[in-house]
Amino acid sequence: MMTDTEHNAQQDAEQAEDQFPDGAESHAETFNALSEEERHSHLLLQLVTSMHMGAMYQLGKVASPITGKVERDLKQAQYTIDLIAMLSARTKGNLTTDEDTFITRTLSELRMNFLDEASKPESQEPDTTPVEDASPDNNSAE
């Protein structure tokens, strides 16, 4: 059974794949064929997704792909969450509905996971089971 974080990551990957038409020889070729607006949207979603994954590593929710260990650095996780929040605030009014929703859901998930980890004693091993995403549209795809 897939966790909510894995399910969200799969949906994000599928959404990114949907931006490239079938039959494209390469993602780079297709990416270059997109309008500037579409390229910027795609890059924004990639940036936020990258930051999201970094924060999940920092929260100890996902094992590091480099070390294979689950490590927790809450100060760095808070910094990454703050960066995404700043990006959201600075781009307010310039985002599509989908982009805004994506960033809002990402921040909600990270904040819930941060609170979960911050409530644990320092010596406790991080729980690799993510907190359920409580966003209202999360269950609509099931």
LINVEN-V970162 format. One record per backbone hydrogen bond with DSSP energy under -1.0 kcal/mol. NH is the residue of the N-H (numbers start at 1). CO is the residue of the C=O. E is the energy in kcal/mol with one decimal. If there is no record, write none. Layout:
NH | CO | E
NH | CO | E
This chain:
7 | 3 | -2.7
8 | 4 | -2.9
9 | 5 | -2.5
10 | 6 | -2.3
11 | 7 | -2.4
12 | 8 | -2.5
13 | 9 | -2.3
14 | 10 | -2.5
15 | 11 | -2.5
16 | 12 | -2.3
17 | 13 | -2.4
18 | 14 | -2.0
20 | 17 | -1.7
24 | 21 | -1.1
30 | 26 | -2.3
31 | 27 | -3.4
32 | 28 | -2.4
34 | 31 | -1.1
39 | 35 | -2.6
40 | 36 | -2.6
41 | 37 | -2.1
42 | 38 | -2.5
43 | 39 | -2.7
44 | 40 | -2.4
45 | 41 | -2.3
46 | 42 | -2.1
47 | 43 | -2.6
48 | 44 | -2.6
49 | 45 | -2.3
50 | 46 | -2.5
51 | 47 | -2.4
52 | 48 | -2.6
53 | 49 | -2.4
54 | 50 | -2.2
55 | 51 | -2.4
56 | 52 | -2.1
57 | 53 | -2.1
58 | 54 | -2.4
59 | 55 | -2.2
60 | 57 | -1.2
61 | 56 | -2.3
62 | 56 | -1.1
64 | 69 | -3.0
68 | 64 | -2.3
73 | 58 | -3.6
77 | 73 | -2.3
78 | 74 | -2.6
79 | 75 | -1.8
80 | 76 | -2.3
81 | 77 | -2.5
82 | 78 | -2.6
83 | 79 | -2.2
84 | 80 | -2.0
85 | 81 | -2.3
86 | 82 | -2.6
87 | 83 | -2.4
88 | 84 | -2.3
89 | 85 | -2.5
90 | 86 | -2.9
91 | 87 | -1.3
94 | 91 | -2.7
100 | 96 | -2.6
101 | 97 | -2.6
102 | 98 | -2.5
103 | 99 | -2.4
104 | 100 | -2.6
105 | 101 | -2.7
106 | 102 | -2.3
107 | 103 | -2.6
108 | 104 | -2.3
109 | 105 | -2.7
110 | 106 | -2.5
111 | 107 | -2.8
112 | 108 | -2.3
113 | 109 | -2.3
114 | 110 | -2.6
115 | 111 | -2.5
116 | 112 | -2.1
117 | 113 | -2.3
118 | 114 | -3.1
119 | 115 | -1.4
120 | 117 | -1.3
124 | 121 | -1.2
138 | 135 | -1.5
140 | 137 | -1.0
